Amino acid sequence: MNRGDRREPIFRDDEDRQQVISTLGVLLNVQVYWLAINVYLANFISIVLVSLWNFFLLNLKRCSPG
């Protein structure tokens, strides 16, 4: 049986335990979803920044005298 720090029950009954586990599962799925979006956006932003940097360097070489 699961007990708290004072040997008190953590859950009132099995239904309560199932509700807590279900809620944690939903929260974990949301966290994974947001992590995936953040990684995608970070990769997209880095690709855009590198592309812009390369574009400006290419134009700087074209416009430089000599």
Biopython code that builds the backbone (N, CA, C, O; Angstrom):
import numpy as np
from Bio.PDB.StructureBuilder import StructureBuilder

atoms = [
    (1, "MET", "N", (0.839, -1.175, 0.000)),
    (1, "MET", "CA", (0.000, 0.000, 0.000)),
    (1, "MET", "C", (0.889, 1.245, 0.000)),
    (1, "MET", "O", (1.920, 1.278, 0.672)),
    (2, "ASN", "N", (0.485, 2.264, -0.754)),
    (2, "ASN", "CA", (1.230, 3.518, -0.818)),
    (2, "ASN", "C", (0.943, 4.351, 0.421)),
    (2, "ASN", "O", (-0.205, 4.498, 0.839)),
    (3, "ARG", "N", (2.001, 4.889, 0.995)),
    (3, "ARG", "CA", (1.864, 5.709, 2.204)),
    (3, "ARG", "C", (2.608, 7.025, 2.009)),
    (3, "ARG", "O", (3.603, 7.096, 1.287)),
    (4, "GLY", "N", (2.106, 8.061, 2.666)),
    (4, "GLY", "CA", (2.761, 9.345, 2.630)),
    (4, "GLY", "C", (3.893, 9.412, 3.640)),
    (4, "GLY", "O", (4.292, 8.385, 4.190)),
    (5, "ASP", "N", (4.413, 10.599, 3.889)),
    (5, "ASP", "CA", (5.544, 10.750, 4.795)),
    (5, "ASP", "C", (5.167, 10.502, 6.260)),
    (5, "ASP", "O", (6.056, 10.239, 7.070)),
    (6, "ARG", "N", (3.900, 10.576, 6.624)),
    (6, "ARG", "CA", (3.467, 10.276, 7.993)),
    (6, "ARG", "C", (2.711, 8.953, 8.053)),
    (6, "ARG", "O", (1.906, 8.732, 8.958)),
    (7, "ARG", "N", (2.968, 8.092, 7.107)),
    (7, "ARG", "CA", (2.316, 6.780, 7.016)),
    (7, "ARG", "C", (0.821, 6.891, 6.761)),
    (7, "ARG", "O", (0.070, 5.953, 7.027)),
    (8, "GLU", "N", (0.382, 8.054, 6.239)),
    (8, "GLU", "CA", (-1.016, 8.237, 5.879)),
    (8, "GLU", "C", (-1.223, 7.770, 4.446)),
    (8, "GLU", "O", (-0.302, 7.857, 3.633)),
    (9, "PRO", "N", (-2.401, 7.281, 4.124)),
    (9, "PRO", "CA", (-2.656, 6.866, 2.740)),
    (9, "PRO", "C", (-2.545, 8.050, 1.782)),
    (9, "PRO", "O", (-3.005, 9.149, 2.089)),
    (10, "ILE", "N", (-1.941, 7.824, 0.637)),
    (10, "ILE", "CA", (-1.808, 8.872, -0.369)),
    (10, "ILE", "C", (-3.134, 9.057, -1.102)),
    (10, "ILE", "O", (-3.548, 10.184, -1.374)),
    (11, "PHE", "N", (-3.791, 7.954, -1.417)),
    (11, "PHE", "CA", (-5.052, 7.998, -2.148)),
    (11, "PHE", "C", (-6.186, 7.536, -1.240)),
    (11, "PHE", "O", (-5.984, 6.698, -0.362)),
    (12, "ARG", "N", (-7.388, 8.090, -1.456)),
    (12, "ARG", "CA", (-8.552, 7.692, -0.667)),
    (12, "ARG", "C", (-9.025, 6.290, -1.045)),
    (12, "ARG", "O", (-9.356, 5.474, -0.184)),
    (13, "ASP", "N", (-9.049, 6.030, -2.367)),
    (13, "ASP", "CA", (-9.489, 4.723, -2.845)),
    (13, "ASP", "C", (-8.891, 4.486, -4.230)),
    (13, "ASP", "O", (-8.134, 5.312, -4.740)),
    (14, "ASP", "N", (-9.237, 3.360, -4.827)),
    (14, "ASP", "CA", (-8.671, 3.002, -6.128)),
    (14, "ASP", "C", (-9.113, 3.978, -7.216)),
    (14, "ASP", "O", (-8.351, 4.270, -8.137)),
    (15, "GLU", "N", (-10.340, 4.478, -7.111)),
    (15, "GLU", "CA", (-10.826, 5.447, -8.096)),
    (15, "GLU", "C", (-10.007, 6.736, -8.026)),
    (15, "GLU", "O", (-9.674, 7.317, -9.059)),
    (16, "ASP", "N", (-9.688, 7.177, -6.831)),
    (16, "ASP", "CA", (-8.863, 8.373, -6.638)),
    (16, "ASP", "C", (-7.470, 8.151, -7.234)),
    (16, "ASP", "O", (-6.928, 9.036, -7.896)),
    (17, "ARG", "N", (-6.901, 6.981, -7.001)),
    (17, "ARG", "CA", (-5.578, 6.661, -7.547)),
    (17, "ARG", "C", (-5.597, 6.667, -9.071)),
    (17, "ARG", "O", (-4.676, 7.188, -9.701)),
    (18, "GLN", "N", (-6.640, 6.092, -9.668)),
    (18, "GLN", "CA", (-6.767, 6.069, -11.122)),
    (18, "GLN", "C", (-6.914, 7.483, -11.682)),
    (18, "GLN", "O", (-6.368, 7.786, -12.743)),
    (19, "GLN", "N", (-7.641, 8.344, -10.984)),
    (19, "GLN", "CA", (-7.820, 9.730, -11.436)),
    (19, "GLN", "C", (-6.491, 10.481, -11.415)),
    (19, "GLN", "O", (-6.188, 11.226, -12.347)),
    (20, "VAL", "N", (-5.704, 10.292, -10.370)),
    (20, "VAL", "CA", (-4.395, 10.956, -10.287)),
    (20, "VAL", "C", (-3.473, 10.461, -11.406)),
    (20, "VAL", "O", (-2.795, 11.260, -12.052)),
    (21, "ILE", "N", (-3.450, 9.174, -11.630)),
    (21, "ILE", "CA", (-2.600, 8.615, -12.689)),
    (21, "ILE", "C", (-3.048, 9.118, -14.056)),
    (21, "ILE", "O", (-2.213, 9.441, -14.901)),
    (22, "SER", "N", (-4.350, 9.187, -14.277)),
    (22, "SER", "CA", (-4.881, 9.688, -15.542)),
    (22, "SER", "C", (-4.505, 11.153, -15.757)),
    (22, "SER", "O", (-4.095, 11.543, -16.850)),
    (23, "THR", "N", (-4.648, 11.957, -14.707)),
    (23, "THR", "CA", (-4.292, 13.379, -14.795)),
    (23, "THR", "C", (-2.802, 13.554, -15.076)),
    (23, "THR", "O", (-2.426, 14.391, -15.896)),
    (24, "LEU", "N", (-1.962, 12.788, -14.419)),
    (24, "LEU", "CA", (-0.521, 12.867, -14.674)),
    (24, "LEU", "C", (-0.196, 12.466, -16.103)),
    (24, "LEU", "O", (0.683, 13.057, -16.731)),
    (25, "GLY", "N", (-0.902, 11.461, -16.622)),
    (25, "GLY", "CA", (-0.691, 11.045, -18.007)),
    (25, "GLY", "C", (-1.036, 12.145, -18.989)),
    (25, "GLY", "O", (-0.313, 12.364, -19.961)),
    (26, "VAL", "N", (-2.137, 12.837, -18.743)),
    (26, "VAL", "CA", (-2.534, 13.947, -19.612)),
    (26, "VAL", "C", (-1.506, 15.063, -19.550)),
    (26, "VAL", "O", (-1.123, 15.612, -20.583)),
    (27, "LEU", "N", (-1.056, 15.403, -18.350)),
    (27, "LEU", "CA", (-0.046, 16.456, -18.203)),
    (27, "LEU", "C", (1.254, 16.082, -18.891)),
    (27, "LEU", "O", (1.895, 16.931, -19.512)),
    (28, "LEU", "N", (1.647, 14.831, -18.789)),
    (28, "LEU", "CA", (2.871, 14.380, -19.439)),
    (28, "LEU", "C", (2.744, 14.478, -20.953)),
    (28, "LEU", "O", (3.689, 14.889, -21.625)),
    (29, "ASN", "N", (1.593, 14.107, -21.496)),
    (29, "ASN", "CA", (1.385, 14.222, -22.939)),
    (29, "ASN", "C", (1.444, 15.663, -23.403)),
    (29, "ASN", "O", (1.987, 15.956, -24.468)),
    (30, "VAL", "N", (0.882, 16.570, -22.602)),
    (30, "VAL", "CA", (0.929, 17.991, -22.949)),
    (30, "VAL", "C", (2.375, 18.486, -22.935)),
    (30, "VAL", "O", (2.787, 19.228, -23.827)),
    (31, "GLN", "N", (3.143, 18.076, -21.924)),
    (31, "GLN", "CA", (4.540, 18.496, -21.844)),
    (31, "GLN", "C", (5.337, 17.996, -23.040)),
    (31, "GLN", "O", (6.143, 18.737, -23.601)),
    (32, "VAL", "N", (5.121, 16.753, -23.431)),
    (32, "VAL", "CA", (5.830, 16.187, -24.586)),
    (32, "VAL", "C", (5.445, 16.934, -25.852)),
    (32, "VAL", "O", (6.296, 17.212, -26.697)),
    (33, "TYR", "N", (4.166, 17.259, -25.986)),
    (33, "TYR", "CA", (3.688, 18.005, -27.153)),
    (33, "TYR", "C", (4.363, 19.373, -27.239)),
    (33, "TYR", "O", (4.854, 19.755, -28.302)),
    (34, "TRP", "N", (4.391, 20.109, -26.133)),
    (34, "TRP", "CA", (5.005, 21.432, -26.140)),
    (34, "TRP", "C", (6.509, 21.353, -26.353)),
    (34, "TRP", "O", (7.089, 22.222, -27.004)),
    (35, "LEU", "N", (7.141, 20.329, -25.816)),
    (35, "LEU", "CA", (8.572, 20.152, -26.051)),
    (35, "LEU", "C", (8.845, 19.930, -27.529)),
    (35, "LEU", "O", (9.788, 20.495, -28.082)),
    (36, "ALA", "N", (8.026, 19.113, -28.167)),
    (36, "ALA", "CA", (8.198, 18.860, -29.598)),
    (36, "ALA", "C", (8.010, 20.136, -30.405)),
    (36, "ALA", "O", (8.762, 20.390, -31.346)),
    (37, "ILE", "N", (7.012, 20.943, -30.047)),
    (37, "ILE", "CA", (6.789, 22.208, -30.761)),
    (37, "ILE", "C", (7.977, 23.143, -30.562)),
    (37, "ILE", "O", (8.427, 23.779, -31.516)),
    (38, "ASN", "N", (8.491, 23.236, -29.335)),
    (38, "ASN", "CA", (9.626, 24.120, -29.065)),
    (38, "ASN", "C", (10.869, 23.686, -29.822)),
    (38, "ASN", "O", (11.606, 24.529, -30.333)),
    (39, "VAL", "N", (11.115, 22.381, -29.904)),
    (39, "VAL", "CA", (12.276, 21.890, -30.650)),
    (39, "VAL", "C", (12.104, 22.209, -32.130)),
    (39, "VAL", "O", (13.051, 22.638, -32.788)),
    (40, "TYR", "N", (10.896, 22.002, -32.655)),
    (40, "TYR", "CA", (10.632, 22.305, -34.061)),
    (40, "TYR", "C", (10.854, 23.784, -34.338)),
    (40, "TYR", "O", (11.512, 24.145, -35.314)),
    (41, "LEU", "N", (10.305, 24.643, -33.477)),
    (41, "LEU", "CA", (10.465, 26.087, -33.685)),
    (41, "LEU", "C", (11.921, 26.514, -33.557)),
    (41, "LEU", "O", (12.382, 27.365, -34.317)),
    (42, "ALA", "N", (12.645, 25.942, -32.616)),
    (42, "ALA", "CA", (14.063, 26.292, -32.462)),
    (42, "ALA", "C", (14.845, 25.895, -33.707)),
    (42, "ALA", "O", (15.691, 26.654, -34.179)),
    (43, "ASN", "N", (14.568, 24.713, -34.237)),
    (43, "ASN", "CA", (15.249, 24.289, -35.466)),
    (43, "ASN", "C", (14.877, 25.190, -36.633)),
    (43, "ASN", "O", (15.742, 25.576, -37.420)),
    (44, "PHE", "N", (13.601, 25.527, -36.750)),
    (44, "PHE", "CA", (13.153, 26.401, -37.831)),
    (44, "PHE", "C", (13.820, 27.772, -37.745)),
    (44, "PHE", "O", (14.292, 28.306, -38.749)),
    (45, "ILE", "N", (13.852, 28.333, -36.543)),
    (45, "ILE", "CA", (14.465, 29.654, -36.368)),
    (45, "ILE", "C", (15.956, 29.604, -36.674)),
    (45, "ILE", "O", (16.488, 30.526, -37.292)),
    (46, "SER", "N", (16.636, 28.547, -36.253)),
    (46, "SER", "CA", (18.070, 28.456, -36.540)),
    (46, "SER", "C", (18.313, 28.318, -38.038)),
    (46, "SER", "O", (19.275, 28.887, -38.553)),
    (47, "ILE", "N", (17.470, 27.580, -38.747)),
    (47, "ILE", "CA", (17.621, 27.446, -40.201)),
    (47, "ILE", "C", (17.402, 28.789, -40.879)),
    (47, "ILE", "O", (18.138, 29.151, -41.797)),
    (48, "VAL", "N", (16.396, 29.528, -40.434)),
    (48, "VAL", "CA", (16.130, 30.847, -41.015)),
    (48, "VAL", "C", (17.289, 31.792, -40.744)),
    (48, "VAL", "O", (17.708, 32.522, -41.642)),
    (49, "LEU", "N", (17.812, 31.792, -39.529)),
    (49, "LEU", "CA", (18.929, 32.694, -39.207)),
    (49, "LEU", "C", (20.183, 32.353, -40.006)),
    (49, "LEU", "O", (20.866, 33.252, -40.496)),
    (50, "VAL", "N", (20.488, 31.076, -40.141)),
    (50, "VAL", "CA", (21.662, 30.677, -40.928)),
    (50, "VAL", "C", (21.463, 31.046, -42.390)),
    (50, "VAL", "O", (22.400, 31.500, -43.047)),
    (51, "SER", "N", (20.258, 30.857, -42.902)),
    (51, "SER", "CA", (19.982, 31.213, -44.295)),
    (51, "SER", "C", (20.133, 32.713, -44.517)),
    (51, "SER", "O", (20.717, 33.144, -45.511)),
    (52, "LEU", "N", (19.605, 33.503, -43.591)),
    (52, "LEU", "CA", (19.759, 34.957, -43.718)),
    (52, "LEU", "C", (21.222, 35.375, -43.624)),
    (52, "LEU", "O", (21.674, 36.236, -44.378)),
    (53, "TRP", "N", (21.950, 34.773, -42.712)),
    (53, "TRP", "CA", (23.371, 35.080, -42.566)),
    (53, "TRP", "C", (24.123, 34.767, -43.859)),
    (53, "TRP", "O", (24.925, 35.577, -44.325)),
    (54, "ASN", "N", (23.868, 33.609, -44.429)),
    (54, "ASN", "CA", (24.528, 33.237, -45.684)),
    (54, "ASN", "C", (24.123, 34.172, -46.820)),
    (54, "ASN", "O", (24.958, 34.521, -47.655)),
    (55, "PHE", "N", (22.872, 34.577, -46.864)),
    (55, "PHE", "CA", (22.405, 35.503, -47.882)),
    (55, "PHE", "C", (23.130, 36.840, -47.768)),
    (55, "PHE", "O", (23.575, 37.394, -48.773)),
    (56, "PHE", "N", (23.249, 37.355, -46.553)),
    (56, "PHE", "CA", (23.925, 38.633, -46.375)),
    (56, "PHE", "C", (25.418, 38.532, -46.671)),
    (56, "PHE", "O", (25.996, 39.460, -47.238)),
    (57, "LEU", "N", (26.046, 37.430, -46.300)),
    (57, "LEU", "CA", (27.463, 37.259, -46.619)),
    (57, "LEU", "C", (27.683, 37.182, -48.116)),
    (57, "LEU", "O", (28.643, 37.755, -48.632)),
    (58, "LEU", "N", (26.807, 36.481, -48.822)),
    (58, "LEU", "CA", (26.916, 36.363, -50.279)),
    (58, "LEU", "C", (26.766, 37.723, -50.931)),
    (58, "LEU", "O", (27.525, 38.066, -51.838)),
    (59, "ASN", "N", (25.787, 38.506, -50.474)),
    (59, "ASN", "CA", (25.587, 39.853, -51.052)),
    (59, "ASN", "C", (26.699, 40.796, -50.657)),
    (59, "ASN", "O", (27.040, 41.695, -51.426)),
    (60, "LEU", "N", (27.275, 40.619, -49.483)),
    (60, "LEU", "CA", (28.382, 41.454, -49.062)),
    (60, "LEU", "C", (29.600, 41.201, -49.960)),
    (60, "LEU", "O", (30.312, 42.139, -50.317)),
    (61, "LYS", "N", (29.834, 39.955, -50.317)),
    (61, "LYS", "CA", (30.953, 39.620, -51.218)),
    (61, "LYS", "C", (30.709, 40.181, -52.611)),
    (61, "LYS", "O", (31.649, 40.629, -53.267)),
    (62, "ARG", "N", (29.461, 40.163, -53.073)),
    (62, "ARG", "CA", (29.144, 40.692, -54.394)),
    (62, "ARG", "C", (29.311, 42.204, -54.443)),
    (62, "ARG", "O", (29.751, 42.750, -55.454)),
    (63, "CYS", "N", (28.961, 42.879, -53.356)),
    (63, "CYS", "CA", (28.956, 44.345, -53.344)),
    (63, "CYS", "C", (30.311, 44.927, -52.951)),
    (63, "CYS", "O", (30.534, 46.126, -53.119)),
    (64, "SER", "N", (31.200, 44.121, -52.444)),
    (64, "SER", "CA", (32.478, 44.670, -51.997)),
    (64, "SER", "C", (33.358, 44.981, -53.201)),
    (64, "SER", "O", (33.382, 44.231, -54.177)),
    (65, "PRO", "N", (34.080, 46.093, -53.121)),
    (65, "PRO", "CA", (34.951, 46.463, -54.249)),
    (65, "PRO", "C", (36.149, 45.521, -54.337)),
    (65, "PRO", "O", (36.689, 45.051, -53.335)),
    (66, "GLY", "N", (36.531, 45.273, -55.568)),
    (66, "GLY", "CA", (37.722, 44.488, -55.807)),
    (66, "GLY", "C", (37.433, 43.106, -55.990)),
    (66, "GLY", "O", (38.346, 42.308, -56.204)),
]
sb = StructureBuilder()
sb.init_structure("model")
sb.init_model(0)
sb.init_chain("A")
sb.init_seg("    ")
for serial, (resi, resn, name, xyz) in enumerate(atoms, 1):
    if name == "N":
        sb.init_residue(resn, " ", resi, " ")
    sb.init_atom(name, np.array(xyz, "f"), 0.0, 1.0, " ", f" {name:<3s}", serial, name[0])
structure = sb.get_structure()
